[in-house]
Amino acid sequence: MKGKRYPKEYKDQLIKEALEIGNVVQVAKRNEINVKTLYRWISESNHKAWQNTKSDAKKMGVYVPSHQEFKQLEKENDKLKKILGEKDLEIAVLRDLIKKQNPGFQTE
């Protein structure tokens, strides 16, 4: 059983409407189209747009974390800096102990 064929303009109109409204199911029901079909059309349109985009434009995408993510990353960064400082201090203490026990032993 073959499905219906829809004109490209009709598909584009429904895709645009679904993206504007933000409710694909509602648009599909109103136009008596299977929801999966409309989702497939949207996916295909996104894929085609990506293929037609110049490669230079694709490289310019930058991830910007949200405020909450940024704060979490700052906390993690501070924690790691503290651990690194403690390890550096521990290494310095151990080197001093080695120098006191073996005066001829050379470290960096």
C-alpha positions as CSV (number, residue, x, y, z in Angstrom):
1,M,0.0,0.0,0.0
2,K,1.5,3.3,-1.1
3,G,1.0,6.5,0.8
4,K,-0.1,9.9,-0.6
5,R,2.3,12.2,-2.3
6,Y,2.3,15.8,-1.1
7,P,3.7,18.8,-2.9
8,K,6.9,20.3,-1.6
9,E,5.2,23.6,-0.9
10,Y,2.6,21.9,1.3
11,K,5.3,20.0,3.2
12,D,7.3,23.2,3.8
13,Q,4.1,25.0,5.0
14,L,3.4,22.3,7.6
15,I,7.0,22.2,8.7
16,K,7.1,25.9,9.2
17,E,3.8,25.9,11.0
18,A,4.9,23.0,13.3
19,L,8.1,24.8,14.2
20,E,6.4,28.1,14.8
21,I,3.7,26.6,17.0
22,G,6.1,24.1,18.7
23,N,3.5,21.4,18.7
24,V,4.0,18.9,15.8
25,V,1.1,16.6,17.0
26,Q,-1.4,19.4,16.9
27,V,-0.4,20.4,13.4
28,A,-0.5,16.8,12.2
29,K,-4.0,16.2,13.6
30,R,-5.3,19.4,12.2
31,N,-4.1,18.6,8.7
32,E,-5.0,14.8,9.0
33,I,-1.4,13.7,8.5
34,N,0.4,10.9,10.4
35,V,2.5,12.4,13.2
36,K,5.5,10.2,12.2
37,T,5.3,11.5,8.7
38,L,5.5,15.1,9.8
39,Y,8.4,14.4,12.2
40,R,10.2,12.7,9.2
41,W,9.6,15.7,7.0
42,I,11.0,18.0,9.7
43,S,14.1,15.7,10.2
44,E,14.7,15.6,6.4
45,S,14.4,19.4,6.1
46,N,16.9,19.9,8.9
47,H,19.3,17.4,7.3
48,K,19.0,19.1,3.9
49,A,19.7,22.5,5.4
50,W,22.8,21.1,7.1
51,Q,24.1,19.7,3.8
52,N,23.5,23.0,2.0
53,T,25.4,25.0,4.6
54,K,28.9,26.0,3.8
55,S,31.6,24.2,5.6
56,D,33.0,27.5,7.0
57,A,29.7,28.2,8.7
58,K,29.6,24.7,10.3
59,K,33.0,25.3,11.9
60,M,31.9,28.5,13.6
61,G,29.5,26.8,16.0
62,V,30.6,27.5,19.6
63,Y,29.2,25.8,22.7
64,V,28.2,28.4,25.4
65,P,27.3,26.8,28.8
66,S,24.3,28.1,30.7
67,H,24.7,30.2,33.8
68,Q,24.1,27.1,36.0
69,E,26.5,24.9,34.0
70,F,29.1,27.7,34.2
71,K,28.9,28.0,38.0
72,Q,29.2,24.2,38.3
73,L,32.3,24.2,36.0
74,E,33.8,27.0,38.1
75,K,33.2,25.0,41.3
76,E,34.8,21.9,39.8
77,N,37.7,24.0,38.5
78,D,38.3,25.5,42.0
79,K,38.2,22.0,43.5
80,L,40.7,20.7,41.0
81,K,43.0,23.6,41.6
82,K,42.9,23.0,45.4
83,I,43.7,19.3,44.9
84,L,46.6,20.3,42.6
85,G,48.0,22.8,45.1
86,E,47.8,20.1,47.8
87,K,49.7,17.6,45.7
88,D,52.4,20.3,44.8
89,L,52.8,21.0,48.5
90,E,53.1,17.3,49.3
91,I,55.8,16.8,46.6
92,A,57.7,19.8,48.0
93,V,57.6,18.4,51.6
94,L,58.7,15.0,50.4
95,R,61.6,16.5,48.4
96,D,62.7,18.4,51.6
97,L,62.6,15.2,53.6
98,I,64.7,13.4,51.0
99,K,67.3,16.2,51.0
100,K,67.5,16.1,54.8
101,Q,68.0,12.3,54.8
102,N,70.3,12.2,51.8
103,P,72.2,15.5,51.4
104,G,73.9,14.3,48.2
105,F,70.5,13.4,46.5
106,Q,69.6,15.8,43.8
107,T,66.1,16.6,42.6
108,E,64.9,18.9,39.9
